Structures are given as C-alpha cells and as structure tokens.
Amino acid sequence: MHKLIENQVRISVRNLVEFILRSGDIDNRHSTKAQYDAMQIGSRLHRKIQGSMPGTYKAEVSLKHTAHYRDVEILLEGRADGIITPDEKSVEGEQANLLYQTQTDENVSAEISFIIDEIKVIRQDMEKLDSAAQVHVAQALCYAYMYAKVLNTKAAGVTEENEEKKRICIGIQITYCHPETEEIKRFLKVYTFKEIKEEFDRYISEYGKWAQFLYEHRLERNASVQKLSFPYPYRAGQKRLVAAAYRTMINGEQLFIQAPTGIGKTLSTVFPAVWAVGEEYADKIFYLTAKTITRTAAVSAFDILQENGLKMSYIALTSKEKICPNTVMECNPVQCQYAKGHFDRVNEAAFDLIHDCEQITREKLAACAEKYKVCPFELSLDVSYWVDAIICDYNYVFDPHVRLQRYFADGERGDYIFLVDEAHNLVERAREMYSAKLEKEEFLAAKKYYEPFKSVVKQINSCNRKLLELKRECDVWKVLPEGEGIGSFVMALERLYEALNRLSETHPEWTAPKEASEFFFHVRDFLEVYEQLNEHYEVYMEHTSQGTFQINLLCVNPAECLQECCTQGISTIFFSATLLPIRYYKELLGQGEESKAIYAASPFDPKNRLIVTAADVSSKYTRRTALEYTRIGQYIKAITNSRRGNYLVFFPSYTFRDEVEAYMEKEENVRYIRQESSMTETQREEFLDAFREQDTPTVGFCVMGGIFSEGIDLQNEAVIGVIIVGTGLPQTGSRQEILKSHYEKEGKNGFLFAYLYPGMNKVLQAAGRLIRTSKDYGVIALLDERFLQGSYRSQFPPDWTDMNIVQLSNCTALLEQFWEDIEQ
C-alpha cells in the first residue's frame, strides 16, 4: 500500500481514504462473498455505464498529484472512473436528486466546472440506499482536487488566486450499480474548490504523520545497516551461503539452499536480506515457516542483529485462533467487545505500537489490543504494513484463501524478499493449499443448517443425487482423467453456490452457524480449484476408511501455483537441511532446472558422530511381529544404556511406537516420555524442558514428521542420541498410489517421487536433531535393513560416508568404543 522512494511515499487514492476514514465494527456474520462478486463483475459494469454516457464523459482518467507534509512528499495516484467535462454543465433526468451547495454571496458563481463520477458496484437494496458512503465521496473529492490541479496547470481557470472573485464549483457524483439487476442510483453534491481543498488537506495531514514515520524510520534503519557486521565468526561454508543469498536477492532471482543442521541457515539468510532492505533493493522481508515452533529461530536472528545495532522492526504473526482473547472466537460486535468499534480505534492503536517497539511480539500485540479494545489479530495485520519484516506461516503468502490480501490481492507485486524456512515442508503444504475435496456426507448434514431455505435445500438435494450416482460407480477409489464424469455434479454445485450467495441479500438478518459457513467455503474452494484444473492435477473419487465418499481434486505438482506467488516478490530463497535430492524440490517448488542451488557441507567434526545401521531389523508391514518389536526394543535399550544421557526415538507412527513400547523392557532409572498426537504449546515446552534439565536420563518417544522431528534446537548434550525406526515411507493408499501413477505417466520413477523421497526427508530431519554445535556429539541409529539398499543410501547427505553396519550382537561393543574415543 505504501511505497517509499527517497523522501517520497507513493500511495493510491483509494488506499489512502480507506485507511484514514475507516470506522465501525468487525462483523463476520455477513459473507464478504457479495463484495467479492461485485469486484469480479465490476469491470464489466463500469465499462457498460461509461459507454452509456455522453461523448463529453471521459472514462478512466489517470491522475497524479504530489502533496507535501513536513519532510516527505506524498505521491497520490488514481484513476477516476469518469469526468464530465465543462461542456456538459446541465444535470437532468436520473441526476434530479442534485443537492446544490453554493454561497449566497452575489459575487459567487454556482457554475459547475466539471463533475467527478465514481462508480461502485454493490450488492445492496437500492431503495434503502439514501446517501453515498463517506469513503466513496472522499475518493471522488481527492480526484476532484487532483483534476482541478491539472486544469490549473493547463491554465483553464481553476486557480486558488481567483477564489476571492469566483467560486468554482465541482460536482461529486457517486454512481451505485447492483451487480445482478444492474439498477443504478446516483448521488450528486456540489462543492466549491475551497471546500474540496480543505477536505483534501485534512486527508493529507492525517496520513502525513504515517508517511513521516516511514521516512524517519527508513533513515535510521538504513544508517544502522551500513554499520552492521555479521554477529559471529563465520562457520565453515557459512560466508559462502551469505554471499550467495545476497547476490540472489539483489539480482531478483531464486535460490535453493541445502545446508546441514548447525551451520546457521536462519542467520545466513536473514543477514543478507537485512542488507538488501537497508540498501533499498527490497522493501520488506517475509520470513515464512511451516510450524510455530520453528519461528523461534527467526525471532532470535532478528533479536541478535538488533542487539548488534540494527534498527529494523519485525512482527511475528500469530493465527487468529491462538491470539483471540475470547474463550469462543466470534468476530462480531454482539459477541465480541474487541470487534465492536474496532475500526474506530485501530489506527490509533497501530500508531502507538509501531512507535513503542521494534520487536512486535504476540505479548505486545495482546497488551496493545487490550488497551485500545481492538482485535489483536486484525491489529497485527495492520501493523505489518509499517514494519520491515514479517515472520509468519506459509499460508499468509501462498494459500489462495488465507494469503494477506493487503499485499497480494489481484496479483499485486511488491519489492518483497521471501525466505522460505524448512522448505521441504512446502511440497505437502502446497498440495493441500491448491487441492480441494467434498464429501457426500457434508451435503446431508448441510440440509439441517439450511432447512428454512427451500431454494438452498433443493440445490443441496440435487448435488446429493449426483454424488449418489458417482458413488455407485466407485468400488474403492477411481481416477477420473481430466475430471471426466463429474461435469453434471459441478453444474449442480454451481447452482447451489449461487443459491447460498443469494441468502446474504434475501435474508441479511440470518446468521449462519459455524458449520454452515464451513460448508459454504468448502463449496467455494472446490469450484475455484475446479476452474484451475490442468495437467498438474488428478481428479479421483474414493470410499474412505472413515466410511465417507469423497470427490478429490488433487494438486500433484504445486510449482506453477507457488511460482505465481513468488513472482509477486522480487526474490525467493528456499532453504532446509533436507532438500535432497535437490532436483525433486526444484521440480515441485521452483522453476525446474532453471532454479539455482547451493550445497553446504557440515562444519562439524565427523569424529563427534557415530552412524550405525541395523542389518537385522525392519519396520516392513510383513515383518511387524512380536519378535520384531522385541528386537527393536532391545536395540533402543542397548543404545540408551551405552552412555547415560538423553535420547530421541522416532517411530513411523503412534501405533508402531505403542507396539514397540509394549514389548520393550524399560530401565527404572530412566525417564520415558511420549509425544502425543495432540499437544498444547505448554505440553510441548514441558516435553523439551525434560531434555534441557539433564537431571534424569530421558528417552523421548516421538513420531517422524511430527513437531519434534524438526525446528527444535537441543544443544550442549541435551540429546546425545537419535534412534530412527523405519524408513519413514508414507502409508500405501489411494493418494500415494495416484501420485505414483502420475509420475510414472511423466516418465519418472513413481516409487521414488511418491514414497522414497518424502520418507527419507523425514529420516534426515529426525537425524538433524543431533549435533547442533561444534561441542555436541552423539549417535545416529538407523533401525531398518532397507537403509543398506542403494536407493536409500543414495539419499544420504555426502558427509554420511562413515556409516557402520551393525547387528544386535555387535552393536554394544561399537557404541562403547565410540564413547571411549569421545572421552579421550
């Protein structure tokens, strides 16, 4: 929204007036879909209305004007929908509701110099519309002032000097049009140039303090960057990473960084990004993470640089559900005191917060929101405009339904740097973002929520009948090439969607229950994805193990969708300790072979680490017997007994963990703790604290791919061994088999792409919990004989050449020797 170049802030007229004049409540009881629809068809109606006007009507007039406030210039830009020129001075017919506002002084002329026409497409009852919205009038007033200045430049007579003798009057017309009926209603009011100037100056003064803040902050920030050095001695290979990242950013390119745990990937990407912003190659940094727990490293990196003199602000965004101060999240003025009048107070709250601190954390947001009684989540989004870096989830940039519209709406581009942490997670997350599914059972449930509305229930029944026909054609699961066979269902779904949208207009008083809203969005998401279907998608239907029937639109390769988002910034860095094989991630995330990549070797002494692979045990489904579970338990006991300390054990699933634990003989003086499928943030911290305390030897039973397999930093002997049970391969099922088949059709090895690569990524992530610093040491144990096969070993990092093959009979001796060597 705000673009600062030297001492000039660039902003659109619409953004300016919507920012300074916003007021009222947050209210999610009424769907925003009506507004969205109006925007989509607005262009067509704009053109139709403009085309029906007289020849003296100028359409889509581009305007620019530079205003001044203290040390800054404010460059306003906009496009007036229409300007009725001086030749068209009479106002008749539809415009009979003209309200003249002129002086009674005999020396004052009421002649209208021109009329600004601002067209708005709205889904409202025109009969109940009795005045134009303040923000719409303000937008037109700004255009009027800017156009008057253009006329002045052309010596057309509209000058401030002749105001004493002749008051030039300007018409401000707001034209409202209904998107379906195309009914039009106009409001026209006449202002003197002096009145327009007073209003314009007021807008500039109100916005000017924000622009001045941007300017002053930028000067201080850039000066601090020039004095900033890397805060630590570079580790081996780290300086090369920093240089490569910096070149990528200033050249506006993309880069994949595969760097081992402990090299300092976060600081190696944040530091050059800070320099790129400080040298004004970029405006803002988006640091993107997959999990809340991994955000800590990003926050720490910015804090460290600030401690070393950096004057750069950041905000860590927290989801609405987590930061909401209410027990039940209901975003409307009736049920939430923070929603009521939120927009009346939020600008003051945001201005206070950005002046108060450079580290805008969840706690500071909550405190400020409580002080001003505003929604902390919406406050965080507003504050994000005024900071230099945003730390947030992938969704806020890549998910089409969650992404920050204020930055990325309608393909808008900015000078942003995207730092994608733990980028290996983005493949599956992106598939979820760009896929959609509907279950037959949803439609049956929806009938209850919409029972009062016969037109909606009728369309729900129609969709249900179509689904029943498809269900009868499906045994277990069935691929539908290019969506073959679901066309009639989609047509029925579109009719249902239209009926659901009409509810907000025909029954505005109805408040949809949460379940009804979720159903609405599921329908919307499905139709939107259906419109995007291409060769990167697979359509299939299936009977699930939960007894439901689904239609799935599966995005197999999300690279194209992701790249559309990446092009809205200037540079993207994908980085992780496990981007192997790199060609897999280039194909599914980036620009294919065109993407650049860099690999960094581990900076740590390999003598501090022992890697063992068990040749006499497996987690294969055919081997899952009491004997195998017992043997795995014996391995765990032998490894954890080899040296007193803390160990992490990673299993392929919770069920497998439970089976091994049932057959395992546990030590009395060891604390055994378990990762559960659902853990609060407090429970997660308690789990990790058990390793940091080091008062009692602790063995943590975790699941590969879970919250403790990546993003946690346990140093200084907090963990001295990581035991990985199984190869991490995804469970065989319809989805993975469809992925496998898709890749095979493309001439690739389907098993590698659908199973082995994702599985080995989980293995390597789990192994990365060991050796975080040069002083750490420990054991990595791979408990599955399949790791000895060439296809698996080829996925190991290059520095894993010292792997030892063991059996239960000789494992203990090798471990004891390793620990003896460490002691020497």
Secondary structure, 3 states (H helix, E strand, C coil): CCEEECCEEEEEHHHHHHHHCCCCCCCCCCCCHHHHHHHHHHHHHHHHHHHCCCCCEEEEEEEEEEEEECCEEEEEEEEEEEEECCCCCCCCHHHCCCECCCCCCCCCCCCEEEEEEEEEECCCCHHHCCCCCHHHHHHHHHHHHHHHHHHHHCCCCCCCHHHHCCCCEEEEEEEEECCCCCCEEEEEEEEEHHHHHHHHHHHHHHHHHHHHHHHHHHHHHHHHHHCCCCCCCCCCCHHHHHHHHHHHHHCCCEEEEECCCCCCHHHHHHHHHHHHHHCCCCCEEEEEECCHHHHHHHHHHHHHHHHCCCCCCEEECCCHHHHCCCCCCCCCCCCCCCCCCHHHHHHHHHHHHHHHCCEECHHHHHHHHHHHCCCHHHHHHHHHCCCCEEEEECHHHHCCCCCCHHHHHHHCCCCEEEEECCHHHHHHHHHHHHCEEEEHHHHHHHHHHCCCCHHHHHHHHHHHHHHHHHHHHCCCEEECHHHCCCHHHHHHHHHHHHHHHHHHHHCCCCCCCHHHHHHHHHHHHHHHHHHCCCCCEEEEEEECCCCCEEEEEEECCCHHHHHHHHCCCCEEEEEECCCCCHHHHHHHHCCHHHCEEEECCCCCCHHHEEEEEECCCCCCHHHCCHHHHHHHHHHHHHHHHCCCCCEEEEECCHHHHHHHHHHCCCCCCCEEEECCCCCCHHHHHHHHHHHHHCCCCEEEEEECCCCCCCCCCCCCCCCCEEEEECCCCCCCCHHHHHHHHHHHHCCCCHHHHHHHHHHHHHHHHHHCCCCCCCCCCEEEEEECHHHHCHHHHCCCCCCCCCCEEECHHHHHHHHHHHHHHHHC
